[in-house]
Structure formats: structure tokens, C-alpha cells
């Protein structure tokens, strides 16, 4: 079995950017702003979906039991 490999050539000027000596201190004003909290609607959706999933997996075995063993009336 032969493996095909591809070589990626990186120019030297790109490697020089990675040196920690040449990197200036990070200017925080130029960084992208990220919200610090999750909206309550997203949390509500997560809670509802988790509840739905736990209910489905929790009740699948008892429902299969009721389907397999039908309760017969004793008259």
C-alpha cells in the first residue's frame, strides 16, 4: 500500500514572523470583540433539548417493554 504525501513549502519570510523576538506586544484594541455572556434564549433552548433527549432515551426501554408484553385483562 502506498501513501501519497504532499509537501508544503513555506517561504522563509513567513517563518520569520513566528519568532517570539520579532513579535510585538499584542495590541488589545485591534482584537475582535467577543460577547462575554450567552443569551438566555440559547440557554433555554439547550435546557429544553437536553430534557427532550433524556426523556426519549429514558422512556424508550419501558415503552418497548409495554409494546412487547401486552397487558391482558382478567375478566
Residue pairs with C-beta under 8 A, 6 or more apart in sequence:
16 22
17 23
